[in-house]
Amino acid sequence: PINVPIRTVTKFSLRKGKRKTVKTVLKRFYRLNWGIWIRTKAGRRKHLWRKSSARKKRLQQHVFCNSTQSTLLDKMVCKYWKRRHYYVDDPYEPYHEREGFYLTRKRP
């Protein structure tokens, strides 16, 4: 293709000289409080008639981004999106703390 879409970070805005958030990152990914980014699998709404029910169920699940991708996504958003946000009836509320992993556990 002649026009290749790119998602570049604006490092210095014209008015205030601040970094700008890449809006497509916020649309496609969600950041949990402990620093990992999650996303849904690609193709979860396309050609559902040809996919098996088990495959459709797998496509609806969220997957983690790896550490390299999470670092890159952190660089593409400003510090506002890296801090904790409290939403009403947030479905991701139990996943913001990482209690299952012994190194990051807060409660004994």
DSSP file (Angstrom, degrees, kcal/mol; ACC not computed):
  #  RESIDUE AA STRUCTURE BP1 BP2  ACC     N-H-->O    O-->H-N    N-H-->O    O-->H-N    TCO  KAPPA ALPHA  PHI   PSI    X-CA   Y-CA   Z-CA
    1    1 A P              0   0    0      0, 0.0     3,-0.1     0, 0.0     0, 0.0   0.000 360.0 360.0 360.0 147.7    0.0    0.0    0.0
    2    2 A I        +     0   0    0      1,-0.2     2,-0.8     2,-0.0     0, 0.0   0.919 360.0  53.1 -77.4 -44.5    1.1    3.5   -0.7
    3    3 A N  S    S-     0   0    0      2,-0.0    -1,-0.2     0, 0.0     0, 0.0  -0.825  71.4-172.4 -95.4 105.9   -0.4    5.1    2.4
    4    4 A V        -     0   0    0     -2,-0.8     2,-0.2    -3,-0.1    -2,-0.0  -0.873  23.1-127.9 -98.3 122.2    0.9    3.2    5.5
    5    5 A P        -     0   0    0      0, 0.0     2,-0.3     0, 0.0    -2,-0.0  -0.501  29.5-172.5 -71.7 135.0   -0.8    4.3    8.7
    6    6 A I        -     0   0    0     -2,-0.2     2,-0.6     2,-0.0     0, 0.0  -0.943  21.3-149.0-126.1 149.6    1.7    5.2   11.5
    7    7 A R        +     0   0    0     -2,-0.3     2,-0.2    15,-0.0    15,-0.1  -0.773  29.2 175.3-117.7  85.0    1.1    6.0   15.1
    8    8 A T        -     0   0    0     -2,-0.6     2,-0.4     1,-0.0    -2,-0.0  -0.601  29.2-120.7 -92.7 152.5    3.8    8.5   16.0
    9    9 A V        -     0   0    0     -2,-0.2     2,-0.9    13,-0.1     3,-0.1  -0.759  15.9-133.9 -90.2 131.7    4.0   10.2   19.4
   10   10 A T        -     0   0    0     -2,-0.4    10,-2.3    10,-0.3     3,-0.2  -0.784  23.5-174.3 -81.5 110.5    4.0   14.0   19.4
   11   11 A K  S    S+     0   0    0     -2,-0.9     2,-0.4     1,-0.3    -1,-0.2   0.851  71.8  25.0 -78.9 -34.1    6.9   14.7   21.7
   12   12 A F  S    S-     0   0    0     -3,-0.1    -1,-0.3     7,-0.1     7,-0.2  -0.957  77.3-146.1-134.2 115.3    6.4   18.5   21.9
   13   13 A S     >  -     0   0    0      5,-1.4     4,-0.5    -2,-0.4     6,-0.0  -0.366  21.0-122.2 -74.5 160.6    3.0   20.1   21.3
   14   14 A L  T  4 S+     0   0    0      2,-0.1    -1,-0.1     1,-0.1     0, 0.0   0.867 104.1  40.0 -73.4 -36.3    2.9   23.5   19.6
   15   15 A R  T  4 S+     0   0    0      1,-0.1    -1,-0.1     3,-0.1    -3,-0.0   0.967 135.8   7.0 -79.7 -53.9    1.0   25.3   22.4
   16   16 A K  T  4 S-     0   0    0      2,-0.1    -2,-0.1     0, 0.0    -1,-0.1   0.582  90.2-120.9-109.7 -12.6    2.5   24.0   25.6
   17   17 A G     <  +     0   0    0     -4,-0.5     2,-0.2     1,-0.2    -3,-0.1   0.769  64.9 137.3  78.3  24.8    5.4   21.9   24.5
   18   18 A K        -     0   0    0     -6,-0.1    -5,-1.4     1,-0.1    -1,-0.2  -0.628  60.0 -96.3-103.6 162.4    4.0   18.7   26.2
   19   19 A R        -     0   0    0     -2,-0.2     2,-0.3    -7,-0.2    -8,-0.2  -0.462  39.1-138.3 -70.8 147.9    3.8   15.1   25.0
   20   20 A K        -     0   0    0    -10,-2.3   -10,-0.3    -2,-0.1     2,-0.3  -0.844  12.3-117.6-110.9 147.6    0.6   14.0   23.4
   21   21 A T        -     0   0    0     -2,-0.3     2,-0.7   -12,-0.1    56,-0.2  -0.616  23.0-124.7 -80.2 138.5   -1.3   10.7   23.9
   22   22 A V    >>  -     0   0    0     54,-2.4     3,-1.1    -2,-0.3     4,-0.9  -0.776  21.4-154.0 -81.5 114.6   -1.8    8.5   20.9
   23   23 A K  H 3> S+     0   0    0     -2,-0.7     4,-1.4     1,-0.3    -1,-0.2   0.770  86.8  63.6 -68.5 -27.6   -5.6    8.1   20.9
   24   24 A T  H 3> S+     0   0    0      1,-0.2     4,-1.7     2,-0.2    -1,-0.3   0.784  96.5  59.8 -68.7 -24.4   -5.7    4.7   19.1
   25   25 A V  H <> S+     0   0    0     -3,-1.1     4,-2.4     1,-0.2    -1,-0.2   0.924 105.9  47.1 -65.4 -43.7   -3.8    3.2   22.1
   26   26 A L  H  < S+     0   0    0     -4,-0.9    -2,-0.2     1,-0.2    -1,-0.2   0.807 112.3  51.2 -68.0 -28.8   -6.6    4.1   24.4
   27   27 A K  H  < S+     0   0    0     -4,-1.4    -1,-0.2     1,-0.1    -2,-0.2   0.849 120.5  31.1 -75.9 -34.3   -9.2    2.8   22.0
   28   28 A R  H  < S+     0   0    0     -4,-1.7    12,-0.5    -5,-0.1     2,-0.3   0.712 119.2  42.3 -99.1 -23.6   -7.5   -0.6   21.5
   29   29 A F     <  -     0   0    0     -4,-2.4     2,-0.4    -5,-0.2    10,-0.2  -0.794  58.8-150.9-125.8 163.8   -5.8   -1.3   24.9
   30   30 A Y  E     -A   38   0A   0      8,-2.0     8,-2.9    -2,-0.3     2,-0.5  -0.998  15.7-140.3-136.4 132.5   -6.6   -1.0   28.6
   31   31 A R  E     -A   37   0A   0     -2,-0.4     6,-0.2     6,-0.2     2,-0.2  -0.812  11.2-148.1 -98.8 126.3   -3.9   -0.4   31.3
   32   32 A L    >   -     0   0    0      4,-2.9     3,-1.9    -2,-0.5    64,-0.1  -0.508  30.1-106.9 -84.9 162.0   -4.2   -2.2   34.6
   33   33 A N  T 3  S+     0   0    0      1,-0.3    63,-0.1    -2,-0.2    64,-0.1   0.759 115.2  60.3 -65.1 -26.3   -2.9   -0.5   37.7
   34   34 A W  T 3  S-     0   0    0     61,-0.2    -1,-0.3    62,-0.1    63,-0.1   0.325 122.9 -97.2 -88.9  10.3    0.1   -2.7   38.1
   35   35 A G  S <  S+     0   0    0     -3,-1.9     2,-0.2     1,-0.3    -2,-0.1   0.334  82.2 122.6 104.2  -6.9    1.5   -1.7   34.7
   36   36 A I        -     0   0    0     -5,-0.0    -4,-2.9    28,-0.0     2,-0.4  -0.620  50.2-140.4 -90.0 150.8    0.3   -4.4   32.2
   37   37 A W  E     -A   31   0A   0     -2,-0.2    28,-2.5    -6,-0.2     2,-0.3  -0.879  16.0-161.1-106.9 141.3   -1.8   -3.6   29.2
   38   38 A I  E     +AB  30  64A   0     -8,-2.9    -8,-2.0    -2,-0.4     2,-0.3  -0.867  11.4 173.1-120.7 157.0   -4.6   -5.9   28.1
   39   39 A R  E     - B   0  63A   0     24,-2.1    24,-3.1    -2,-0.3     2,-0.2  -0.961  30.8-110.2-150.8 163.8   -6.4   -6.2   24.8
   40   40 A T  E     - B   0  62A   0    -12,-0.5    22,-0.2    -2,-0.3    20,-0.1  -0.613  47.4 -90.9 -92.9 163.5   -9.0   -8.5   23.1
   41   41 A K    >   -     0   0    0     20,-0.8     3,-0.8    18,-0.8     2,-0.1  -0.379  44.3-102.4 -75.6 152.4   -8.0  -10.8   20.3
   42   42 A A  T 3  S+     0   0    0      1,-0.2    -1,-0.1     2,-0.1    -3,-0.0  -0.440 101.2  27.1 -73.4 145.8   -8.2   -9.7   16.7
   43   43 A G  T >  S+     0   0    0     -2,-0.1     3,-0.6     1,-0.0    -1,-0.2   0.683  71.5 138.1  80.7  20.0  -11.1  -10.9   14.6
   44   44 A R  T <  S+     0   0    0     -3,-0.8    -2,-0.1     1,-0.2    15,-0.1   0.662  79.8  33.3 -74.6 -13.8  -13.5  -11.3   17.5
   45   45 A R  T 3  S+     0   0    0     14,-0.0     2,-0.4     2,-0.0     3,-0.3   0.352 100.9  94.9-118.0   3.9  -16.4   -9.8   15.5
   46   46 A K  S <  S-     0   0    0     -3,-0.6     0, 0.0     1,-0.2     0, 0.0  -0.816  95.4 -11.6-105.8 136.6  -15.6  -10.9   12.0
   47   47 A H    >   +     0   0    0     -2,-0.4     3,-1.1     1,-0.1     4,-0.4   0.865  69.5 163.9  51.6  48.4  -16.9  -14.0   10.2
   48   48 A L  G >   +     0   0    0     -3,-0.3     3,-0.7     1,-0.2    -1,-0.1   0.738  64.5  69.7 -69.3 -21.2  -18.4  -15.5   13.3
   49   49 A W  G 3  S+     0   0    0      1,-0.2    -1,-0.2     0, 0.0    -2,-0.1   0.770 101.3  45.5 -67.9 -24.5  -20.5  -17.9   11.1
   50   50 A R  G <  S+     0   0    0     -3,-1.1     2,-0.3     2,-0.1    -1,-0.2   0.538  97.4  88.0 -97.1  -5.5  -17.4  -19.9   10.1
   51   51 A K  S <  S-     0   0    0     -3,-0.7     2,-0.0    -4,-0.4    -4,-0.0  -0.678  78.3-116.1 -96.7 147.7  -15.8  -20.1   13.6
   52   52 A S     >  -     0   0    0     -2,-0.3     4,-2.3     1,-0.1     5,-0.2  -0.308  28.3-111.0 -73.5 163.2  -16.5  -22.9   16.1
   53   53 A S  H  > S+     0   0    0      1,-0.2     4,-2.0     2,-0.2     5,-0.1   0.861 118.6  52.9 -66.3 -34.7  -18.1  -22.0   19.4
   54   54 A A  H  > S+     0   0    0      2,-0.2     4,-2.0     1,-0.2    -1,-0.2   0.897 110.1  48.1 -66.6 -38.8  -14.9  -22.8   21.3
   55   55 A R  H  > S+     0   0    0      2,-0.2     4,-2.0     1,-0.2    -2,-0.2   0.889 110.1  51.9 -68.4 -38.5  -12.9  -20.5   19.0
   56   56 A K  H  X S+     0   0    0     -4,-2.3     4,-1.0     1,-0.2    -1,-0.2   0.879 109.3  50.6 -64.0 -37.0  -15.6  -17.7   19.5
   57   57 A K  H  < S+     0   0    0     -4,-2.0     4,-0.5     1,-0.2     3,-0.4   0.898 110.0  49.6 -67.2 -40.2  -15.3  -18.1   23.2
   58   58 A R  H >< S+     0   0    0     -4,-2.0     3,-0.9     1,-0.2    -2,-0.2   0.849 106.1  57.4 -65.2 -34.4  -11.5  -17.8   23.1
   59   59 A L  H 3< S+     0   0    0     -4,-2.0   -18,-0.8     1,-0.2    -1,-0.2   0.770 100.4  57.4 -69.8 -24.7  -11.7  -14.7   20.9
   60   60 A Q  T 3< S+     0   0    0     -4,-1.0    -1,-0.2    -3,-0.4    -2,-0.2   0.636  89.0  96.3 -80.1 -13.3  -13.8  -12.9   23.6
   61   61 A Q  S <  S-     0   0    0     -3,-0.9   -20,-0.8    -4,-0.5     2,-0.3  -0.407  75.9-120.0 -78.6 154.2  -11.1  -13.3   26.2
   62   62 A H  E     -B   40   0A   0    -22,-0.2     2,-0.3    -2,-0.1   -22,-0.2  -0.665  25.2-158.2 -89.8 148.1   -8.6  -10.6   27.0
   63   63 A V  E     -B   39   0A   0    -24,-3.1   -24,-2.1    -2,-0.3     2,-0.2  -0.917  17.1-114.6-124.7 153.7   -4.9  -11.3   26.6
   64   64 A F  E     -B   38   0A   0     -2,-0.3     2,-0.3   -26,-0.2   -26,-0.2  -0.560  21.6-129.8 -81.6 147.5   -1.8   -9.6   28.2
   65   65 A C        -     0   0    0    -28,-2.5   -28,-0.2    -2,-0.2    -1,-0.0  -0.699  33.7-110.5 -84.5 150.9    0.7   -7.6   26.2
   66   66 A N     >  -     0   0    0     -2,-0.3     4,-2.5     1,-0.1     5,-0.2  -0.188  33.3 -95.1 -78.0 178.4    4.3   -8.6   26.9
   67   67 A S  H  > S+     0   0    0      1,-0.2     4,-2.1     2,-0.2     5,-0.2   0.847 123.3  52.0 -67.7 -34.5    6.7   -6.3   28.8
   68   68 A T  H  > S+     0   0    0      2,-0.2     4,-2.0     1,-0.2    -1,-0.2   0.928 112.8  45.1 -65.7 -44.0    8.2   -4.9   25.6
   69   69 A Q  H  > S+     0   0    0      1,-0.2     4,-2.7     2,-0.2    -2,-0.2   0.891 111.8  52.7 -66.2 -39.0    4.8   -3.9   24.2
   70   70 A S  H  X S+     0   0    0     -4,-2.5     4,-2.2     2,-0.2    -1,-0.2   0.888 109.0  49.7 -64.7 -38.7    3.7   -2.5   27.6
   71   71 A T  H  X S+     0   0    0     -4,-2.1     4,-1.5     2,-0.2    -1,-0.2   0.911 112.1  48.2 -64.2 -42.0    6.8   -0.3   27.8
   72   72 A L  H  X S+     0   0    0     -4,-2.0     4,-0.9     1,-0.2    -2,-0.2   0.908 112.0  48.6 -64.8 -42.7    6.1    0.9   24.2
   73   73 A L  H  X S+     0   0    0     -4,-2.7     4,-0.6     1,-0.2     3,-0.3   0.857 107.4  56.2 -67.4 -34.3    2.5    1.6   25.1
   74   74 A D  H >< S+     0   0    0     -4,-2.2     3,-0.6     1,-0.2    -1,-0.2   0.852 106.1  51.2 -63.6 -33.6    3.5    3.5   28.2
   75   75 A K  H 3< S+     0   0    0     -4,-1.5    -1,-0.2     1,-0.2    -2,-0.2   0.740 105.4  57.2 -73.3 -22.0    5.7    5.7   26.1
   76   76 A M  H 3< S+     0   0    0     -4,-0.9   -54,-2.4    -3,-0.3     2,-0.3   0.542 103.2  59.3 -89.1  -6.7    2.7    6.4   23.8
   77   77 A V  S << S-     0   0    0     -3,-0.6   -56,-0.1    -4,-0.6     2,-0.1  -0.869  83.7-116.1-119.1 156.6    0.4    7.8   26.5
   78   78 A C    >   -     0   0    0     -2,-0.3     3,-1.2     1,-0.1     4,-0.4  -0.294  39.3 -94.3 -84.2 174.7    0.9   10.7   28.9
   79   79 A K  G >> S+     0   0    0      1,-0.3     4,-0.7     2,-0.2     3,-0.6   0.683 116.7  72.9 -68.0 -17.3    1.2   10.4   32.6
   80   80 A Y  G >4 S+     0   0    0      1,-0.2     3,-0.6     2,-0.2    -1,-0.3   0.892  99.1  46.4 -60.8 -39.6   -2.5   11.0   33.1
   81   81 A W  G <4 S+     0   0    0     -3,-1.2    -1,-0.2     1,-0.2    -2,-0.2   0.558 103.9  63.5 -82.7  -8.3   -3.3    7.6   31.8
   82   82 A K  G <4 S+     0   0    0     -3,-0.6    -1,-0.2    -4,-0.4    -2,-0.2   0.643  89.7  80.6 -89.5 -15.3   -0.7    5.9   33.9
   83   83 A R  S << S-     0   0    0     -4,-0.7     2,-0.1    -3,-0.6    -3,-0.0  -0.437  95.9 -81.7 -88.8 168.2   -2.3    6.8   37.2
   84   84 A R        -     0   0    0     -2,-0.1     2,-0.4   -51,-0.1    -1,-0.1  -0.428  42.0-163.8 -71.7 136.2   -5.2    4.9   38.8
   85   85 A H        -     0   0    0     -2,-0.1     2,-0.6    -4,-0.1   -52,-0.1  -0.966   8.6-147.6-120.5 139.3   -8.7    5.8   37.6
   86   86 A Y        -     0   0    0     -2,-0.4     2,-0.3     2,-0.0    -2,-0.0  -0.931  19.8-177.5-110.3 116.3  -11.8    4.9   39.5
   87   87 A Y    >   -     0   0    0     -2,-0.6     3,-0.9     1,-0.0     2,-0.3  -0.815  33.4-104.2-111.5 152.4  -14.9    4.1   37.4
   88   88 A V  T 3  S-     0   0    0     -2,-0.3    -2,-0.0     1,-0.3    -1,-0.0  -0.594 103.9  -1.3 -74.1 133.0  -18.4    3.2   38.5
   89   89 A D  T 3  S-     0   0    0     -2,-0.3    -1,-0.3     1,-0.2     3,-0.0   0.907  86.4-172.3  52.5  49.2  -19.1   -0.5   38.1
   90   90 A D    X   -     0   0    0     -3,-0.9     3,-1.3     1,-0.2    -1,-0.2  -0.606  18.1-157.0 -74.3 119.4  -15.6   -1.2   36.6
   91   91 A P  T 3  S+     0   0    0      0, 0.0    -1,-0.2     0, 0.0     4,-0.1   0.715  92.4  55.5 -70.2 -17.7  -15.5   -4.8   35.4
   92   92 A Y  T >  S+     0   0    0      1,-0.2     3,-1.3     2,-0.1     4,-0.5   0.341  74.3 108.3 -94.1   6.4  -11.7   -4.7   35.7
   93   93 A E  G X  S+     0   0    0     -3,-1.3     3,-1.1     1,-0.3     4,-0.3   0.862  76.0  50.3 -56.0 -43.7  -11.7   -3.7   39.4
   94   94 A P  G 3  S+     0   0    0      0, 0.0     3,-0.4     0, 0.0    -1,-0.3   0.720 108.2  55.5 -68.7 -16.3  -10.5   -7.2   40.8
   95   95 A Y  G <  S+     0   0    0     -3,-1.3   -61,-0.2     1,-0.2    -2,-0.2   0.475  82.4  83.5 -95.8  -2.3   -7.6   -7.3   38.3
   96   96 A H  S <  S+     0   0    0     -3,-1.1     2,-0.4    -4,-0.5    -1,-0.2   0.730  88.5  58.7 -75.0 -20.3   -6.0   -3.9   39.3
   97   97 A E  S    S-     0   0    0     -3,-0.4     2,-0.9    -4,-0.3     3,-0.2  -0.880  76.1-144.7-108.7 144.6   -4.2   -5.6   42.2
   98   98 A R        +     0   0    0     -2,-0.4     3,-0.5     6,-0.3     6,-0.2  -0.634  40.7 147.6-108.4  73.8   -1.8   -8.5   41.6
   99   99 A E        +     0   0    0     -2,-0.9    -1,-0.2     1,-0.2     6,-0.1   0.705  61.6  67.1 -82.3 -20.4   -2.4  -10.5   44.7
  100  100 A G  S    S+     0   0    0     -3,-0.2     2,-0.5     4,-0.1    -1,-0.2   0.671  87.5  75.4 -75.4 -15.7   -1.7  -13.9   43.1
  101  101 A F  S >> S-     0   0    0     -3,-0.5     3,-0.8     1,-0.1     4,-0.5  -0.870  75.6-145.5-103.3 124.2    2.0  -13.2   42.5
  102  102 A Y  T 34 S+     0   0    0     -2,-0.5     3,-0.3     1,-0.2    -1,-0.1   0.745  92.9  56.2 -68.0 -25.6    4.1  -13.5   45.7
  103  103 A L  T 34 S+     0   0    0      1,-0.2    -1,-0.2     3,-0.0    -4,-0.1   0.832 116.3  34.8 -74.9 -30.9    6.5  -10.7   44.9
  104  104 A T  T <4 S+     0   0    0     -3,-0.8    -6,-0.3    -6,-0.2    -1,-0.2   0.298  87.9 127.2-105.7   9.3    3.9   -8.0   44.4
  105  105 A R     <  -     0   0    0     -4,-0.5    -6,-0.1    -3,-0.3    -5,-0.0  -0.442  35.3-174.6 -70.0 138.1    1.5   -9.2   47.0
  106  106 A K        +     0   0    0     -2,-0.1    -1,-0.1     1,-0.1    -7,-0.1   0.767  69.5  57.3-100.9 -35.4    0.4   -6.5   49.5
  107  107 A R              0   0    0      1,-0.1    -1,-0.1    -8,-0.0    -2,-0.0  -0.810 360.0 360.0 -98.3 138.5   -1.7   -8.7   51.9
  108  108 A P              0   0    0      0, 0.0    -1,-0.1     0, 0.0    -3,-0.0   0.506 360.0 360.0 -74.8 360.0    0.0  -11.7   53.6
